[in-house]
Amino acid sequence: MKHPLPEQVRRRLRSMALLELINVPLQAAVWFGVLGLPPSPANLAGFAAFALLLAQGASYWIAKLRQLGSGASALPGATAFALALRADPPVLFAVVMFTGWSALNAPGAATYLGLGFAVFAVLEYVNYFYTQLSYDNIADLRYLTARGLRRAHLAIDLERHRAAQARSRPGAPPLPR
């Protein structure tokens, strides 16, 4: 059954998805184009990790919009997000190690940007999959000041997904967190 979604919520979810997607080419244009920083292996590796996390974030907001618009209990693509939860850490670890090693061995414009992007990608991972780190509106700021950090929306949706999977497989061992 389709549930009416308030236009304000619809606009917010769309804008969050769009802003994540716009930031990928915008950041590339600013850093590599306007500022002329070199597209070195370290800088490109960090940027790729950053772009990956922003694309995952945009995908989440689009999926959430579809879920709320349809009234579905399950998040569309929850299995793919659960896979990203497991697949991202080794990728992010490798990129942080590579960009960090690069910055230590050749400090400067060819490495610092990549390390910065890699660290930002790790923060985005935490922001989406564990603890909300971005508080960009009054309601979020009120929550933050009253209760502290909030669990990430995607983390909550993935917990619901795990619970639904466990219910659908009675007697099966619980899924890892």
N, C-alpha and C positions, 0 to 999 in steps of 0.2 A: 504494500500500500504506500502510495506516495504521500509524503508529509510536506506541508508548505514550509519552506525555509525562509526566515525573515531576510529581506533584501540586504539589511545591514551585515548580516552574517555572510551572505553570499558574496557581497562586495569585499569584505575583509579577507575571506579565503582566496578569492580570485587575486586580490592585490598582493597577498603574501606569496602566492605561487608566481605571479608575474614578476615581482621584485627579485625573487631568487633567480629566475631565468634571465632577467635583464642584467643582473650583476655580472654574469659570466662574460659576455662580450664587452660590457662597460669597463670592467676591471682590466681586461686584456688591452682594450684601447687606451686606457689611461696609463697603465704601467709600461706596456711595451711600445705603444704608439706615441702618445703625447710626451711622456717622460723619457722615452727612448731607452729604457733598461733592456739589457740584452736577453734574448730568448735562449739562454744557456740551458744545458740539461737540468741543472738544479732548479732554475727558475721555472722551467716548463713542468718539471715533476711536481713541484709545490703547487703550481697553478692547476695542473690536472687533478690533484687531490681536492683542491678547493672547488673546482668546477663539478667534480663528481658529487661532493656533498651538497652543493647548492641544487644540483639536478635532483638528487634524492629528496631534498626538502621540498622543492616545487612539486615533485610527484606525490609526496605525502599530502600537501594542501589540496591538490586536485582530487586525489582519492577521497579525502575527507569531505570535500564539497559534494562529490558524487554520493558518498554514503549518507550524509545528512539530507541531501536533496531527495534521495529515494526512500529514506526511512529504514534502510537496511541495518541490521544489527552488526554485520561484519564489514570491516574495512576492505574495500576493493584492493587487491594486490597485497594483502597482509602477509602472504607467504613470501613474496619478493622482499618486503621490508624486513621480515624475520631473517631472510638470507643475508641481506645487507648488514644487519646487526652483527652477524658472525663473520662475514667476509671483509668488512671495512677495517677492523683493527689490524690485521696483518699488513694490509695495503698501506694504511696510515703509518704504521710502525716503520715499514720499509722506506716510505717517503721521508719521514722525519729523520731517520738515520742517515739516509743519503744526503738530504739537504743540510743536515747538521754537520756531517763529515765534510761536505763540500765547503760550507762556510768556515769551518776550522782550517781547512787546507788552502783555501783561496778566498780569503775574506774580501768582500766588496760587492759591487752592484750585480755581479754575475751569480751571486749565491744568496745574499741576504733576503732578497725578495722571495725567492723560492722557499727559504726557511720560514719566513713570515706567513706565506700562503699555507704551508704545511701545518704550522701551529694553528692557524685559523681553521683549517679543515678539521683538526682534532677537536677544537672547541665547538664547531658546528655538529660534529658527530655526537658529542656529549649533549649539546642543546636539543638535538632531535631524538636521540635514542635513550637518554637517561634523565637529565635534569635541565629544565628550561633555564637558559642563561640570558635570553633576550627578553627584556621587559620594555615594550615600546608603546604602551598605551596606559591610560589612567587606571583601568581595572587591574591590569597586570602589576602596576606599581603599588596599588593599594594592597593587593595580595602579598607582594614581596615585603612591604613594610609591616604588614600585620602578621604574616605567618612564615616568612622566609622563602627560600627557593622552592619552586614548584616542580613536581615530577613532569617530565616532558609529555606532551599530548600523544605522541607516537608511542612512547613507552607504555602508556595506559592502554592504547589500542592493541599493542602487541601482547600485553598481559591478557586482555580479553580474548585475543586470538588463540593464545596458548591454552586458556581455560576451555574454550569451545572445542579445541582439538582433543583435549584430555577427556571431555565429556563424551565426545563422539567415539572414543576408543576405550570402553570400560575394560579395566584390568591391565591396560598398557601402563608402563612406567611413565611417570611425569616427564614432560619435555624439559630439557635444560633451559635455564634462564639466561 
